[in-house]
């Protein structure tokens, strides 16, 4: 089967219709299925000494990833070669890409922010970031939305497509299991610091190449490509994540804004450095510009998949 072609078709399906609410209400979603498994294992195994928690967390991560690979490999093996089965593979991969949902969630922040409705903008941004929305003023809301757009463009779209183009359904399914594990247990809180250590490290490795690829794609889609590339190369290392800073810095450079900086999580203040510190504070119009950049980036990614499929 032509894996890049299948991923291109899956991206097209997701961009066109997303994952319909009616389908979600009827059968859920593969990420929620994986999340239910991780939650059950965490509840059962996350106790005892730190060393025991680390081993239990490693076992949880390996079990979830191997189960995703096994089921997806079996499904892929049932498909024979040919165009029709490439389409079936695309349909199976379709729910594992979140291009449309990400656009909708970020656009939902720009609308109330543009009207000056800060409470509504805070409610909208709370759906996509973990920081306390009540502490956010208008520029901080815009920064949070754009940071989510940049980082999730990598985690939610480019990384799944990358691993799917290389290894087919097992590649994209394994990545989504890894990303789900990290989002659920890969935190530095007392509860998850030991248990989620393995999940966080595996996620760092899985995103090493896709995050940098996403930064490159953002730069190629930018009007000022040199500035986007230069900002990513200079400032990505300032980010708290070894990977998240790459797409965020490329976006900051492309839009001429500053991102990251101090923020509040719960009762703690994280005094993080700025990305593109010389840039201006963003506003609602910058979210709109960021979404336009995101759409162009997806077109560049689609062109790359088409080229890979042809080759």
Secondary structure as a PSIPRED ss2 file (coil, helix, strand):
# PSIPRED VFORMAT (PSIPRED V4.0)

   1 X C   1.000  0.000  0.000
   2 X C   1.000  0.000  0.000
   3 X H   0.000  1.000  0.000
   4 X H   0.000  1.000  0.000
   5 X H   0.000  1.000  0.000
   6 X H   0.000  1.000  0.000
   7 X H   0.000  1.000  0.000
   8 X H   0.000  1.000  0.000
   9 X H   0.000  1.000  0.000
  10 X H   0.000  1.000  0.000
  11 X H   0.000  1.000  0.000
  12 X H   0.000  1.000  0.000
  13 X H   0.000  1.000  0.000
  14 X H   0.000  1.000  0.000
  15 X H   0.000  1.000  0.000
  16 X H   0.000  1.000  0.000
  17 X H   0.000  1.000  0.000
  18 X C   1.000  0.000  0.000
  19 X C   1.000  0.000  0.000
  20 X C   1.000  0.000  0.000
  21 X H   0.000  1.000  0.000
  22 X H   0.000  1.000  0.000
  23 X H   0.000  1.000  0.000
  24 X H   0.000  1.000  0.000
  25 X H   0.000  1.000  0.000
  26 X H   0.000  1.000  0.000
  27 X H   0.000  1.000  0.000
  28 X C   1.000  0.000  0.000
  29 X C   1.000  0.000  0.000
  30 X H   0.000  1.000  0.000
  31 X H   0.000  1.000  0.000
  32 X H   0.000  1.000  0.000
  33 X H   0.000  1.000  0.000
  34 X H   0.000  1.000  0.000
  35 X H   0.000  1.000  0.000
  36 X H   0.000  1.000  0.000
  37 X H   0.000  1.000  0.000
  38 X H   0.000  1.000  0.000
  39 X H   0.000  1.000  0.000
  40 X H   0.000  1.000  0.000
  41 X H   0.000  1.000  0.000
  42 X H   0.000  1.000  0.000
  43 X H   0.000  1.000  0.000
  44 X H   0.000  1.000  0.000
  45 X H   0.000  1.000  0.000
  46 X C   1.000  0.000  0.000
  47 X C   1.000  0.000  0.000
  48 X C   1.000  0.000  0.000
  49 X C   1.000  0.000  0.000
  50 X H   0.000  1.000  0.000
  51 X H   0.000  1.000  0.000
  52 X H   0.000  1.000  0.000
  53 X H   0.000  1.000  0.000
  54 X H   0.000  1.000  0.000
  55 X H   0.000  1.000  0.000
  56 X H   0.000  1.000  0.000
  57 X H   0.000  1.000  0.000
  58 X H   0.000  1.000  0.000
  59 X H   0.000  1.000  0.000
  60 X H   0.000  1.000  0.000
  61 X H   0.000  1.000  0.000
  62 X H   0.000  1.000  0.000
  63 X H   0.000  1.000  0.000
  64 X H   0.000  1.000  0.000
  65 X H   0.000  1.000  0.000
  66 X H   0.000  1.000  0.000
  67 X H   0.000  1.000  0.000
  68 X H   0.000  1.000  0.000
  69 X H   0.000  1.000  0.000
  70 X H   0.000  1.000  0.000
  71 X H   0.000  1.000  0.000
  72 X H   0.000  1.000  0.000
  73 X H   0.000  1.000  0.000
  74 X H   0.000  1.000  0.000
  75 X H   0.000  1.000  0.000
  76 X H   0.000  1.000  0.000
  77 X H   0.000  1.000  0.000
  78 X C   1.000  0.000  0.000
  79 X C   1.000  0.000  0.000
  80 X C   1.000  0.000  0.000
  81 X C   1.000  0.000  0.000
  82 X C   1.000  0.000  0.000
  83 X H   0.000  1.000  0.000
  84 X H   0.000  1.000  0.000
  85 X H   0.000  1.000  0.000
  86 X H   0.000  1.000  0.000
  87 X H   0.000  1.000  0.000
  88 X H   0.000  1.000  0.000
  89 X H   0.000  1.000  0.000
  90 X H   0.000  1.000  0.000
  91 X H   0.000  1.000  0.000
  92 X H   0.000  1.000  0.000
  93 X H   0.000  1.000  0.000
  94 X H   0.000  1.000  0.000
  95 X C   1.000  0.000  0.000
  96 X C   1.000  0.000  0.000
  97 X C   1.000  0.000  0.000
  98 X C   1.000  0.000  0.000
  99 X H   0.000  1.000  0.000
 100 X H   0.000  1.000  0.000
 101 X H   0.000  1.000  0.000
 102 X H   0.000  1.000  0.000
 103 X H   0.000  1.000  0.000
 104 X H   0.000  1.000  0.000
 105 X H   0.000  1.000  0.000
 106 X H   0.000  1.000  0.000
 107 X H   0.000  1.000  0.000
 108 X H   0.000  1.000  0.000
 109 X H   0.000  1.000  0.000
 110 X H   0.000  1.000  0.000
 111 X H   0.000  1.000  0.000
 112 X H   0.000  1.000  0.000
 113 X H   0.000  1.000  0.000
 114 X H   0.000  1.000  0.000
 115 X H   0.000  1.000  0.000
 116 X C   1.000  0.000  0.000
 117 X C   1.000  0.000  0.000
 118 X H   0.000  1.000  0.000
 119 X H   0.000  1.000  0.000
 120 X H   0.000  1.000  0.000
 121 X H   0.000  1.000  0.000
 122 X H   0.000  1.000  0.000
 123 X H   0.000  1.000  0.000
 124 X H   0.000  1.000  0.000
 125 X H   0.000  1.000  0.000
 126 X C   1.000  0.000  0.000
 127 X C   1.000  0.000  0.000
 128 X C   1.000  0.000  0.000
 129 X C   1.000  0.000  0.000
 130 X C   1.000  0.000  0.000
 131 X C   1.000  0.000  0.000
 132 X C   1.000  0.000  0.000
 133 X H   0.000  1.000  0.000
 134 X H   0.000  1.000  0.000
 135 X H   0.000  1.000  0.000
 136 X C   1.000  0.000  0.000
 137 X C   1.000  0.000  0.000
 138 X H   0.000  1.000  0.000
 139 X H   0.000  1.000  0.000
 140 X H   0.000  1.000  0.000
 141 X H   0.000  1.000  0.000
 142 X H   0.000  1.000  0.000
 143 X H   0.000  1.000  0.000
 144 X H   0.000  1.000  0.000
 145 X H   0.000  1.000  0.000
 146 X H   0.000  1.000  0.000
 147 X H   0.000  1.000  0.000
 148 X H   0.000  1.000  0.000
 149 X H   0.000  1.000  0.000
 150 X H   0.000  1.000  0.000
 151 X H   0.000  1.000  0.000
 152 X H   0.000  1.000  0.000
 153 X H   0.000  1.000  0.000
 154 X H   0.000  1.000  0.000
 155 X H   0.000  1.000  0.000
 156 X H   0.000  1.000  0.000
 157 X H   0.000  1.000  0.000
 158 X H   0.000  1.000  0.000
 159 X H   0.000  1.000  0.000
 160 X H   0.000  1.000  0.000
 161 X H   0.000  1.000  0.000
 162 X H   0.000  1.000  0.000
 163 X H   0.000  1.000  0.000
 164 X H   0.000  1.000  0.000
 165 X H   0.000  1.000  0.000
 166 X H   0.000  1.000  0.000
 167 X H   0.000  1.000  0.000
 168 X C   1.000  0.000  0.000
 169 X H   0.000  1.000  0.000
 170 X H   0.000  1.000  0.000
 171 X H   0.000  1.000  0.000
 172 X H   0.000  1.000  0.000
 173 X H   0.000  1.000  0.000
 174 X H   0.000  1.000  0.000
 175 X H   0.000  1.000  0.000
 176 X H   0.000  1.000  0.000
 177 X H   0.000  1.000  0.000
 178 X H   0.000  1.000  0.000
 179 X H   0.000  1.000  0.000
 180 X H   0.000  1.000  0.000
 181 X H   0.000  1.000  0.000
 182 X H   0.000  1.000  0.000
 183 X H   0.000  1.000  0.000
 184 X H   0.000  1.000  0.000
 185 X H   0.000  1.000  0.000
 186 X C   1.000  0.000  0.000
 187 X C   1.000  0.000  0.000
 188 X C   1.000  0.000  0.000
 189 X C   1.000  0.000  0.000
 190 X C   1.000  0.000  0.000
 191 X C   1.000  0.000  0.000
 192 X C   1.000  0.000  0.000
 193 X C   1.000  0.000  0.000
 194 X C   1.000  0.000  0.000
 195 X C   1.000  0.000  0.000
 196 X C   1.000  0.000  0.000
 197 X H   0.000  1.000  0.000
 198 X H   0.000  1.000  0.000
 199 X H   0.000  1.000  0.000
 200 X H   0.000  1.000  0.000
 201 X H   0.000  1.000  0.000
 202 X H   0.000  1.000  0.000
 203 X H   0.000  1.000  0.000
 204 X H   0.000  1.000  0.000
 205 X H   0.000  1.000  0.000
 206 X H   0.000  1.000  0.000
 207 X C   1.000  0.000  0.000
 208 X H   0.000  1.000  0.000
 209 X H   0.000  1.000  0.000
 210 X H   0.000  1.000  0.000
 211 X H   0.000  1.000  0.000
 212 X H   0.000  1.000  0.000
 213 X H   0.000  1.000  0.000
 214 X H   0.000  1.000  0.000
 215 X H   0.000  1.000  0.000
 216 X H   0.000  1.000  0.000
 217 X H   0.000  1.000  0.000
 218 X H   0.000  1.000  0.000
 219 X H   0.000  1.000  0.000
 220 X H   0.000  1.000  0.000
 221 X H   0.000  1.000  0.000
 222 X C   1.000  0.000  0.000
 223 X C   1.000  0.000  0.000
 224 X C   1.000  0.000  0.000
 225 X H   0.000  1.000  0.000
 226 X H   0.000  1.000  0.000
 227 X H   0.000  1.000  0.000
 228 X H   0.000  1.000  0.000
 229 X H   0.000  1.000  0.000
 230 X H   0.000  1.000  0.000
 231 X H   0.000  1.000  0.000
 232 X H   0.000  1.000  0.000
 233 X H   0.000  1.000  0.000
 234 X H   0.000  1.000  0.000
 235 X H   0.000  1.000  0.000
 236 X H   0.000  1.000  0.000
 237 X H   0.000  1.000  0.000
 238 X H   0.000  1.000  0.000
 239 X C   1.000  0.000  0.000
 240 X C   1.000  0.000  0.000
 241 X C   1.000  0.000  0.000
 242 X C   1.000  0.000  0.000
 243 X C   1.000  0.000  0.000
 244 X H   0.000  1.000  0.000
 245 X H   0.000  1.000  0.000
 246 X H   0.000  1.000  0.000
 247 X H   0.000  1.000  0.000
 248 X H   0.000  1.000  0.000
 249 X H   0.000  1.000  0.000
 250 X H   0.000  1.000  0.000
 251 X H   0.000  1.000  0.000
 252 X H   0.000  1.000  0.000
 253 X H   0.000  1.000  0.000
 254 X H   0.000  1.000  0.000
 255 X H   0.000  1.000  0.000
 256 X C   1.000  0.000  0.000
 257 X E   0.000  0.000  1.000
 258 X C   1.000  0.000  0.000
 259 X E   0.000  0.000  1.000
 260 X E   0.000  0.000  1.000
 261 X C   1.000  0.000  0.000
 262 X C   1.000  0.000  0.000
 263 X E   0.000  0.000  1.000
 264 X E   0.000  0.000  1.000
 265 X E   0.000  0.000  1.000
 266 X C   1.000  0.000  0.000
 267 X C   1.000  0.000  0.000
 268 X E   0.000  0.000  1.000
 269 X E   0.000  0.000  1.000
 270 X E   0.000  0.000  1.000
 271 X C   1.000  0.000  0.000
 272 X C   1.000  0.000  0.000
 273 X C   1.000  0.000  0.000
 274 X E   0.000  0.000  1.000
 275 X E   0.000  0.000  1.000
 276 X C   1.000  0.000  0.000
 277 X C   1.000  0.000  0.000
 278 X C   1.000  0.000  0.000
 279 X C   1.000  0.000  0.000
 280 X E   0.000  0.000  1.000
 281 X C   1.000  0.000  0.000
 282 X C   1.000  0.000  0.000
 283 X C   1.000  0.000  0.000
 284 X H   0.000  1.000  0.000
 285 X H   0.000  1.000  0.000
 286 X H   0.000  1.000  0.000
 287 X H   0.000  1.000  0.000
 288 X H   0.000  1.000  0.000
 289 X H   0.000  1.000  0.000
 290 X H   0.000  1.000  0.000
 291 X H   0.000  1.000  0.000
 292 X H   0.000  1.000  0.000
 293 X H   0.000  1.000  0.000
 294 X H   0.000  1.000  0.000
 295 X H   0.000  1.000  0.000
 296 X H   0.000  1.000  0.000
 297 X H   0.000  1.000  0.000
 298 X H   0.000  1.000  0.000
 299 X H   0.000  1.000  0.000
 300 X H   0.000  1.000  0.000
 301 X H   0.000  1.000  0.000
 302 X H   0.000  1.000  0.000
 303 X H   0.000  1.000  0.000
 304 X H   0.000  1.000  0.000
 305 X H   0.000  1.000  0.000
 306 X H   0.000  1.000  0.000
 307 X H   0.000  1.000  0.000
 308 X H   0.000  1.000  0.000
 309 X H   0.000  1.000  0.000
 310 X H   0.000  1.000  0.000
 311 X C   1.000  0.000  0.000
